[in-house]
Every structure is written in structure tokens, then in C-alpha cells.
């Protein structure tokens, strides 16, 4: 991790977009621009919350320790999104998850006291963050239901569709987020071996194409029907 002298554009993250124009100079004075390399940790599960991170470039994997040796990927945060908010609101302000850079990542960081002050001053920021929390809770409930009740093939199909819709595709048709089979296994709460087998089944059925970490969804509608049918 290192500091970056280049400032953000003041339009990307929700802190800048949803704050009052009069508050922007305060944000500019308080924020820090930080650069992370692939696999660098922004914060660790169990750490005290020191501040909030807003992704300016790259993708951050948010994951939680699950069981004795496994991680469960909770979400992927991309450009403009907040990371670290899950740690606020409790009596101790502890991060319940870990955030790791999927590749080169730039973030804007603000200390927790300034973030809290921003919420008190900027009503639209507070309102939109509340809606974001509500959406995350809904998604988490669906996710946990899927882990408990859906077959692995359905979970993998739904995760692939979610990532496809969130990140879009490259000019070549690849999902715009390279993922290893280990990443996929951590998204669906399955072993690597099971994920490998089910991904091969989807590939044989023509629903997914793989080239290393690159994935193509030739027919998203057919993959969605598979998720509904099982």
C-alpha cells in the first residue's frame, strides 16, 4: 500500500456525489488517496474500524472467515462503492469482514470521525446509505437462503449471472472480472473440487465458456432459467 498524490475526480464515490457542494472542500482536505497491489489487505476481520474506503479504481473482494480453513466471499466492490461500512453501528466498531484487492486498486479513504460528521451534515448521503444497507440486507438474506437450500449448480449459475450483470463484459465477451475456480468456490460456499466439477458441467452444457480465469456467458437467459428450474 502507498499514498497516491493524484486526487480523485470528485464525482465517482457516493461520498462526493451525495454531499452538499459546500462540504466538498472538507472532503478534499480530509481524504487520503491510497494505492494497493493485488492481494493487499485494506482491513482485516476483527480490526477496529478506523475509517471508510471508497473504491476509485479496481475491484475489492469482501470476504469472511467461514469454518476452520475457508473464506466466504460476501461481495465484490467496484468503482464508486464503499467498503468498511459493515463495521459501524455496533458497540465496538469492529470490521466483521476482510477486504482484499483483486488487482491494482485505488481508494479514497476518510477517517471514521469525519465520515460520521459527513452523515450528520449531508441528508442525501445518509438517506442513500440507508437504502444501500437495506439492499445489502436483502441480498444477504437471499444469499444465505441459497447456501442453505439451493443445489451447488443453482448457486453457481446465480453467482455467475450476478457477476455478469454487475461487471458487464469486455469487447471479447469475457466477464469483466477474471475469477479463479477458488474465487468461485468461495462465492458459493462449496469445495474447490465440487465447484470444478459443476463448472465443467455448465461448460459441457454450453452455458459457460472458460479460458483460465476468464469466463464467457454465451446465453445469460438460459443460465437464468437453469437457476429458476432447479
C-alpha positions as CSV (number, residue, x, y, z in Angstrom):
1,X,0.0,0.0,0.0
2,X,1.2,3.5,-0.7
3,X,-0.2,7.0,-0.8
4,X,-1.2,8.4,-4.2
5,X,-0.7,12.2,-4.9
6,X,-3.3,12.0,-7.7
7,X,-6.7,13.2,-6.4
8,X,-10.0,11.6,-7.4
9,X,-12.3,13.3,-9.7
10,X,-14.8,14.3,-7.0
11,X,-17.6,12.6,-8.9
12,X,-17.1,8.9,-8.6
13,X,-17.7,7.8,-5.0
14,X,-21.0,8.3,-3.1
15,X,-19.3,10.5,-0.5
16,X,-18.6,13.1,-3.1
17,X,-21.6,12.6,-5.3
18,X,-24.2,12.8,-2.5
19,X,-22.6,15.5,-0.3
20,X,-23.5,19.2,-0.4
21,X,-21.3,21.3,-2.7
22,X,-20.3,23.3,0.4
23,X,-19.0,20.1,2.0
24,X,-16.7,19.1,-0.9
25,X,-13.7,21.3,0.3
26,X,-13.8,19.5,3.6
27,X,-13.8,16.1,1.9
28,X,-10.8,17.2,-0.3
29,X,-8.9,18.3,2.8
30,X,-9.7,15.1,4.8
31,X,-9.5,12.3,2.3
32,X,-6.4,10.2,1.5
33,X,-5.7,8.5,-1.8
34,X,-4.2,5.1,-1.3
35,X,-2.9,2.5,-3.9
36,X,-3.0,-1.2,-3.2
37,X,-1.4,-4.1,-5.1
38,X,-3.1,-7.4,-5.9
39,X,-3.8,-9.4,-2.7
40,X,-3.1,-6.4,-0.4
41,X,-5.4,-6.2,2.5
42,X,-7.3,-3.0,3.1
43,X,-8.5,-4.1,6.5
44,X,-8.8,-7.4,8.4
45,X,-11.8,-9.1,10.0
46,X,-11.6,-8.3,13.7
47,X,-9.7,-5.0,13.3
48,X,-11.1,-1.8,14.9
49,X,-12.8,0.4,12.4
50,X,-10.6,3.4,11.7
51,X,-12.3,4.8,8.6
52,X,-14.2,4.2,5.3
53,X,-12.8,3.3,1.9
54,X,-14.3,4.4,-1.4
55,X,-13.1,2.5,-4.5
56,X,-11.9,4.8,-7.2
57,X,-10.2,2.2,-9.5
58,X,-10.1,-1.6,-9.4
59,X,-12.1,-4.3,-7.6
60,X,-12.1,-5.2,-3.9
61,X,-13.1,-8.6,-2.6
62,X,-15.0,-8.5,0.7
63,X,-14.9,-11.9,2.4
64,X,-15.5,-13.5,5.8
65,X,-13.7,-16.4,7.6
66,X,-16.0,-19.4,7.5
67,X,-15.3,-22.6,9.2
68,X,-11.7,-23.7,10.1
69,X,-9.9,-23.0,6.8
70,X,-12.4,-21.5,4.4
71,X,-13.4,-18.0,3.3
72,X,-16.8,-16.9,2.0
73,X,-16.9,-14.1,-0.4
74,X,-19.6,-11.7,0.6
75,X,-19.5,-9.2,-2.3
76,X,-17.2,-7.5,-4.8
77,X,-16.9,-3.7,-4.6
78,X,-16.1,-1.8,-7.7
79,X,-15.6,1.8,-8.8
80,X,-17.6,4.2,-6.8
81,X,-18.6,1.8,-4.0
82,X,-18.0,2.0,-0.3
83,X,-16.0,-0.6,1.7
84,X,-15.8,-0.8,5.5
85,X,-19.3,0.3,6.4
86,X,-20.3,-3.1,7.8
87,X,-18.1,-2.4,10.8
88,X,-20.0,0.6,12.1
89,X,-23.1,0.7,14.2
90,X,-22.1,-1.8,16.9
91,X,-20.9,-1.1,20.4
92,X,-17.2,-1.8,19.4
93,X,-17.0,-0.8,15.7
94,X,-15.1,-3.9,14.6
95,X,-14.8,-4.9,10.9
96,X,-16.8,-8.2,10.6
97,X,-15.2,-8.9,7.2
98,X,-11.8,-8.7,5.4
99,X,-11.3,-6.5,2.3
100,X,-8.6,-7.6,-0.3
101,X,-7.5,-6.0,-3.5
102,X,-8.3,-8.3,-6.5
103,X,-5.8,-6.4,-8.6
104,X,-4.3,-2.9,-8.6
105,X,-6.8,-0.8,-6.6
106,X,-7.0,2.9,-5.8
107,X,-9.2,4.1,-3.0
108,X,-10.2,7.3,-1.3
109,X,-10.0,6.9,2.5
110,X,-11.6,9.1,5.2
111,X,-11.2,8.7,9.0
112,X,-14.3,7.4,10.8
113,X,-15.0,10.7,12.8
114,X,-15.1,12.7,9.5
115,X,-17.3,10.1,7.9
116,X,-19.7,10.3,10.8
117,X,-19.7,14.1,10.6
118,X,-20.4,13.8,6.8
119,X,-23.5,11.7,7.6
120,X,-24.8,14.3,10.1
121,X,-24.3,17.2,7.7
122,X,-25.5,15.6,4.4
123,X,-29.0,14.3,4.5
124,X,-29.0,12.8,1.0
125,X,-25.8,10.9,1.8
126,X,-27.4,9.5,4.9
127,X,-30.6,8.5,3.1
128,X,-28.9,6.8,0.2
129,X,-26.6,4.9,2.6
130,X,-29.6,3.7,4.5
131,X,-31.1,2.4,1.2
132,X,-27.8,0.7,0.4
133,X,-27.8,-1.0,3.8
134,X,-31.4,-2.2,3.2
135,X,-30.5,-3.6,-0.3
136,X,-27.4,-5.3,1.2
137,X,-29.5,-6.9,3.9
138,X,-32.0,-8.2,1.3
139,X,-29.2,-9.6,-0.8
140,X,-27.6,-11.2,2.2
141,X,-30.8,-12.9,3.2
142,X,-31.2,-14.3,-0.4
143,X,-27.6,-15.4,-0.3
144,X,-27.9,-17.3,3.0
145,X,-31.1,-18.9,1.8
146,X,-29.3,-20.1,-1.3
147,X,-26.4,-21.5,0.7
148,X,-28.9,-23.4,2.9
149,X,-31.4,-24.7,0.4
150,X,-30.1,-24.5,-3.2
151,X,-28.0,-27.1,-5.0
152,X,-24.5,-26.1,-5.9
153,X,-25.3,-25.9,-9.6
154,X,-28.0,-23.4,-8.9
155,X,-25.8,-21.3,-6.6
156,X,-23.0,-21.3,-9.2
157,X,-25.4,-20.3,-12.0
158,X,-26.8,-17.4,-9.9
159,X,-23.4,-16.2,-8.8
160,X,-22.2,-16.2,-12.4
161,X,-25.2,-14.2,-13.5
162,X,-24.8,-11.7,-10.6
163,X,-21.2,-11.1,-11.5
164,X,-22.0,-10.9,-15.3
165,X,-24.7,-8.2,-14.6
166,X,-22.6,-6.2,-12.1
167,X,-19.4,-6.0,-14.1
168,X,-20.5,-6.4,-17.7
169,X,-18.2,-7.8,-20.4
170,X,-15.1,-6.9,-22.3
171,X,-15.1,-6.3,-26.1
172,X,-14.2,-10.0,-26.4
173,X,-17.3,-11.1,-24.4
174,X,-15.5,-12.1,-21.2
175,X,-17.0,-11.1,-17.9
176,X,-15.1,-8.0,-16.9
177,X,-13.8,-9.6,-13.7
178,X,-11.3,-12.5,-14.0
179,X,-12.1,-15.2,-11.4
180,X,-10.3,-18.3,-10.4
181,X,-12.2,-21.5,-9.5
182,X,-11.1,-20.9,-5.9
183,X,-12.8,-17.5,-6.1
184,X,-16.0,-19.1,-7.4
185,X,-15.9,-21.8,-4.7
186,X,-15.7,-19.1,-2.1
187,X,-18.6,-17.3,-3.7
188,X,-20.9,-20.3,-3.4
189,X,-19.7,-21.9,-0.2
190,X,-18.6,-25.2,-1.9
191,X,-15.3,-27.0,-2.1
192,X,-12.9,-26.4,-4.9
193,X,-13.4,-29.9,-6.2
194,X,-17.2,-29.6,-6.3
195,X,-17.0,-26.2,-8.0
196,X,-14.6,-27.5,-10.6
197,X,-17.0,-30.4,-11.4
198,X,-20.1,-28.3,-11.6
199,X,-18.4,-25.6,-13.7
200,X,-17.3,-28.4,-16.1
201,X,-21.0,-29.5,-16.3
202,X,-22.1,-26.0,-17.2
203,X,-19.3,-25.8,-19.8
204,X,-20.4,-29.1,-21.3
205,X,-24.0,-27.8,-21.5
206,X,-22.8,-24.8,-23.4
207,X,-23.9,-22.4,-20.6
208,X,-20.4,-21.2,-19.7
209,X,-17.1,-20.9,-21.6
210,X,-13.8,-20.7,-19.7
211,X,-10.3,-19.7,-20.6
212,X,-8.2,-19.7,-17.5
213,X,-9.6,-17.1,-15.2
214,X,-11.8,-15.6,-18.0
215,X,-15.4,-16.6,-18.2
216,X,-18.0,-16.1,-21.0
217,X,-21.8,-16.5,-20.6
218,X,-23.0,-17.2,-24.1
219,X,-26.7,-17.2,-23.2
220,X,-27.5,-15.4,-19.9
221,X,-31.2,-16.2,-20.4
222,X,-30.6,-19.9,-20.5
223,X,-28.4,-19.7,-17.4
224,X,-31.1,-17.8,-15.6
225,X,-33.7,-20.4,-16.5
226,X,-31.4,-23.1,-15.0
227,X,-31.3,-21.2,-11.8
228,X,-35.1,-20.9,-11.6
229,X,-35.7,-24.5,-12.7
230,X,-33.6,-26.3,-10.0
